[in-house]
Amino acid sequence: MRRVCFLFPFLLLAACGSPTTPGPYPQNPAVSDAQGHPRDSMTFYFPAADSLHDAYLPEEKRPSVRANTDIRFADCAYELHSASYALTYFEAPVLSNYFLEADIVRFLWRRSCHRPVLLTLHRDSAGTTLHTQILDKSPGFSTLTVFHPDSLSPRASDKARRSAWKYYHETMADPRFQKQVAEGKRRARQVKAEETTVAVSPEQWQQFQRLLLASRFQQLAACQPRPGMLDGAEWLLEAHRANGYHMVLRQSPDEQDVFRQACEYLIELSSVRGEERY
């Protein structure tokens, strides 16, 4: 396949001059090996600086009275730690530590009410592909409990105690409740039956680059929290190339946002194009 370089400086193909030096990557063996394998399931996949934004105020500069929805007091540390944990379930490489000898764009789509999705756009001398992976549930574990009647106040009436014990025994014996408890305790799994890899044409690659350029992706701040937002979806896009790494995380971006449109272009090329978006 003939290699073509498009005029988008932040996504120039490595094939136009494969680097002989490691480039702007930290190469920290405490984070991953040279193939991108994370050190362990607690590995932080992103540059630490990406957790903060320009308006962030450190603790020592904050007023004594403040609103919990003020962006100056919010960061992206929790979201990025959660994203890192999810990426270990996808068995995904760390893209910010070593250059992996290919142009890679990765979109992690974490929705509060739906299965996590990972789309990986990979371009090297053999061509360009888009790989789709899905987890069958959000990573992590949860524990469901039922109020135990022994926790009632000593002053509780006999009627209240009988009612509490009745509810406790019925709930503990309910197969639906038992299933929910088991579901919360099990580990998330990749849905291999729905995993796909499709070829991406040069025209599709070029269109995606146009969208990234229009979104000013390379100039976008990595972190832009929306404090107080308890529901929605996290859209996290990483670009990995010989001349550097950049990522952008947004929470439920508007449909008119060109950054979201770039991510949606990958969704449209993938096997999850019918999934709910928010």
C-alpha positions in Angstrom: 0.0 0.0 0.0 1.4 3.4 -1.0 2.0 5.7 2.0 0.5 9.1 1.9 1.2 12.1 4.2 -1.7 14.5 4.7 -1.2 18.0 5.7 -2.3 17.7 9.4 0.9 18.2 11.5 -0.4 16.5 14.6 -1.2 13.2 12.8 1.7 12.9 10.3 2.4 9.3 9.5 5.4 7.8 11.1 6.1 6.2 7.7 7.2 9.6 6.4 10.4 9.2 8.3 10.4 6.6 11.0 12.1 8.0 14.1 15.5 6.7 15.2 15.1 8.4 18.6 12.5 7.7 21.3 10.8 11.0 20.8 9.0 12.9 23.5 8.0 9.9 25.6 9.1 9.5 29.3 10.0 5.7 28.9 9.3 5.1 32.6 9.6 1.3 33.3 7.6 1.8 36.5 4.6 2.6 34.4 4.9 0.1 31.5 7.4 -1.9 29.4 8.4 -0.8 25.9 5.5 -2.7 24.4 3.1 -0.7 26.5 2.1 -3.4 28.9 1.0 -1.7 32.2 2.9 -2.5 35.3 -0.3 -3.7 37.1 -4.0 -3.0 37.3 -3.3 0.2 39.3 -1.2 1.7 36.6 -2.1 5.3 35.7 -2.2 5.5 31.9 -2.0 9.2 31.4 0.5 12.0 32.1 -0.1 13.3 35.7 -0.5 16.9 34.4 -3.5 15.9 32.4 -5.5 15.6 35.6 -5.5 19.4 36.0 -6.8 22.4 34.0 -5.8 26.1 33.7 -8.5 27.3 36.1 -7.7 24.8 38.9 -6.8 26.2 42.3 -4.6 24.2 44.6 -5.8 23.6 48.2 -3.7 26.4 49.7 -5.2 29.0 47.5 -8.9 28.1 48.0 -11.3 30.2 50.0 -12.7 28.8 53.2 -16.3 28.8 51.7 -16.7 27.4 48.3 -19.3 25.8 46.1 -18.8 22.1 45.2 -19.8 22.9 41.6 -17.0 25.5 41.1 -14.7 24.3 38.4 -11.7 25.8 40.1 -11.9 23.2 42.8 -12.4 20.2 40.5 -9.9 18.1 38.7 -10.0 14.9 36.5 -7.9 12.6 38.7 -10.8 10.3 39.7 -12.1 10.1 36.1 -8.6 9.3 34.7 -7.9 6.7 37.4 -11.2 5.1 36.6 -10.4 5.2 32.9 -7.0 3.6 33.5 -8.6 0.8 35.5 -11.1 0.2 32.6 -8.2 0.1 30.1 -6.6 -2.8 32.1 -9.8 -4.8 31.6 -9.5 -4.2 27.9 -5.8 -5.4 28.1 -4.9 -2.1 26.4 -1.4 -0.8 26.2 -0.2 2.4 27.8 0.1 5.0 25.0 1.7 7.8 26.9 5.0 6.2 28.0 6.8 4.6 25.0 6.3 5.1 21.3 4.8 1.9 19.9 6.0 2.3 16.3 2.6 3.1 14.9 0.1 5.9 14.8 -2.7 5.0 17.3 -5.8 6.9 18.1 -7.9 5.4 20.9 -11.4 6.3 22.0 -12.6 5.1 25.4 -16.4 5.5 25.8 -17.7 5.0 29.4 -21.4 5.5 29.8 -23.1 5.5 33.1 -26.0 3.1 32.0 -24.3 1.1 29.2 -21.4 -1.1 28.6 -17.9 0.4 28.2 -16.5 0.5 24.6 -13.0 0.9 23.4 -12.2 1.8 19.8 -8.6 1.7 18.6 -7.6 3.2 15.3 -4.2 1.7 14.3 -2.1 2.8 11.3 1.3 1.4 10.3 3.0 0.2 7.1 0.4 -2.6 6.6 -2.5 -0.1 6.6 -5.2 1.2 8.9 -7.7 -0.7 11.0 -10.3 0.1 13.6 -10.6 -2.4 16.4 -13.8 -2.5 18.6 -13.9 -4.0 22.1 -16.7 -4.1 24.6 -16.9 -5.0 28.3 -20.0 -6.8 29.5 -20.3 -4.4 32.6 -18.5 -1.5 34.1 -15.2 -2.6 35.8 -15.1 -2.6 39.6 -17.2 -4.3 42.2 -20.2 -3.3 44.3 -21.8 -4.8 47.4 -25.6 -4.8 48.0 -26.7 -5.1 51.6 -30.1 -5.3 53.3 -30.9 -3.5 56.5 -30.5 -6.0 59.4 -33.3 -5.9 62.0 -30.7 -6.1 64.8 -29.8 -2.6 63.8 -33.2 -1.2 64.9 -33.4 1.1 67.8 -34.0 -0.6 71.2 -37.1 1.6 71.3 -38.5 0.1 68.1 -42.0 -1.5 68.4 -42.6 -5.3 68.1 -44.6 -4.5 65.0 -41.6 -2.7 63.4 -39.3 -5.6 64.3 -41.6 -8.2 62.8 -41.9 -6.1 59.6 -38.2 -5.7 59.4 -37.5 -9.4 59.9 -40.1 -10.3 57.3 -38.6 -7.9 54.7 -35.1 -9.1 55.5 -35.9 -12.8 55.0 -37.9 -12.2 51.9 -35.2 -10.1 50.3 -32.4 -12.5 51.2 -34.3 -15.3 49.6 -35.3 -13.4 46.5 -33.5 -14.9 43.4 -33.4 -11.5 41.7 -31.6 -10.0 44.7 -29.2 -12.9 44.9 -28.4 -12.4 41.2 -27.8 -8.7 41.7 -25.4 -9.5 44.6 -23.5 -12.0 42.4 -23.4 -9.5 39.5 -21.8 -6.8 41.7 -19.1 -9.2 42.9 -18.0 -10.6 39.6 -15.2 -9.3 37.4 -16.1 -7.6 34.1 -15.3 -9.6 31.0 -14.5 -8.7 27.4 -17.4 -9.6 25.0 -15.2 -11.5 22.5 -18.2 -12.5 20.4 -18.8 -8.8 19.6 -15.2 -7.8 19.1 -14.5 -6.7 15.5 -11.7 -5.3 13.4 -12.5 -3.4 10.2 -10.2 -1.9 7.5 -10.2 1.9 7.3 -9.7 3.5 3.9 -7.3 6.4 3.2 -10.3 8.6 2.6 -11.8 7.7 5.9 -8.5 8.3 7.7 -8.2 11.7 6.0 -11.8 12.6 7.0 -11.1 11.8 10.6 -7.9 13.9 10.5 -10.0 16.8 9.2 -12.4 16.5 12.1 -9.5 16.5 14.6 -8.1 19.5 12.9 -11.4 21.3 13.0 -11.8 20.5 16.7 -8.3 21.9 17.5 -7.7 18.7 19.2 -4.0 19.3 19.8 -4.8 22.6 21.5 -7.7 21.3 23.7 -7.0 21.1 27.4 -6.9 17.4 28.5 -9.1 18.1 31.5 -12.3 20.1 31.6 -14.4 18.8 34.5 -18.1 19.4 34.9 -18.4 19.4 38.7 -21.8 18.4 40.0 -22.6 16.2 37.0 -23.4 12.8 38.4 -24.7 11.0 35.3 -23.8 10.9 31.6 -20.8 9.6 29.7 -17.1 10.2 29.5 -15.5 10.6 26.1 -11.8 10.1 26.2 -9.7 10.3 23.0 -5.9 9.6 22.9 -3.6 10.4 20.0 -0.2 8.5 20.0 2.3 9.3 17.3 6.1 9.6 16.9 6.2 13.3 17.7 4.2 13.0 20.9 1.1 12.1 22.8 -2.1 14.0 23.6 -5.4 13.1 25.2 -8.7 14.9 25.8 -11.4 13.9 28.3 -14.9 15.4 28.1 -18.1 14.6 30.0 -21.1 14.2 27.8 -20.0 16.8 25.2 -22.7 18.7 23.2 -23.7 17.2 19.9 -22.5 20.4 18.2 -19.0 20.0 19.7 -16.6 19.1 16.9 -14.5 17.0 19.3 -17.6 14.9 19.9 -18.2 14.7 16.2 -14.6 13.4 15.7 -15.3 10.7 18.2 -18.7 9.9 16.7 -17.0 9.4 13.3 -15.0 6.5 14.8 -18.3 5.2 16.3 -19.9 5.3 12.8 -17.0 3.3 11.3 -17.3 0.7 14.1 -19.6 -2.1 15.0 -21.1 -0.1 17.9 -22.7 2.6 15.7 -26.1 1.7 17.0 -25.2 2.2 20.6 -27.0 5.0 22.6 -25.0 8.2 22.7 -25.1 10.9 25.5 
